[in-house]
Every structure is written in C-alpha cells, then in structure tokens.
Amino acid sequence: MGDLINLEIVDSLKSLGMAADDKPFVNEIIELYFAEVPSLLTKIKTAIDNLDFQTLKVEAHTFKGASANVGASGVSAICSTLEQKAKSDSGEGLQEDYKNLEALLEVTKIEFDKILS
C-alpha cells in the first residue's frame, strides 16, 4: 500500500473500539469519510472549472485534512498539491490532478474495504 494508506493511523483508529451498533468505530469513521467524498469532489471540480482559487484552496485543504485524519495519505497528498496550486493562483495541470484524485479515491476505497473487512 505504501503511500496510499497510512496503516499507523488506521491502527490507532481501530484502537478506539466499537461503536454503539457493535460495528468497529473505525469502520464508521471511514464510512462517514467516503459519504462526504462526493460533495467535496463536486466543490473541488466546480472550483477548478471556474478557476476559483479561493474556493479550491479551502476545499482542497478541508479534503486534505479529512483524508490525513483517516490515513488516506495518497488522497491527502493530491489535495495538498491542489491547495498549493490554488495558493499560487496556478491553473496548470488542475484538470489532470483532479482526474488523478478521482482514480486514487477508487483505489483507496478498495484498499480500505480490504483492510476493514
């Protein structure tokens, strides 16, 4: 998995125990994370399409932090790139970065499903 998922963070989340419905708490956290992904992706895509660097900076930062908190290191890294480009008002490569983000999210979801099953 390398840089895709930070297993130390996932293990620390696993140590939080069980949620009220006898489901591991980490599973609930990851489910909530992926439930927010479509909304974050829409906001980032709209900001990229409109070259709205202020919104892109905020949304990429939000997604970067959320991803880091659940151990999705690869996603967090791409969001960091998007955030840095937004801070410098650079539209160069944003569409490609977004496509990479979408593809990486698919792989990340599959890997989380394997880890948490």
Secondary structure, 3 states (H helix, E strand, C coil): CCCCCCHHHHHHHHCCCECCCCCEHHHHHHHHHHHHHHHHHHHHHHHHHCCCHHHHHHHHHHHHHHHHHHCCHHHHHHHHHHHHHHHCCCCCCHHHHHHHHHHHHHHHHHHHHHHHC
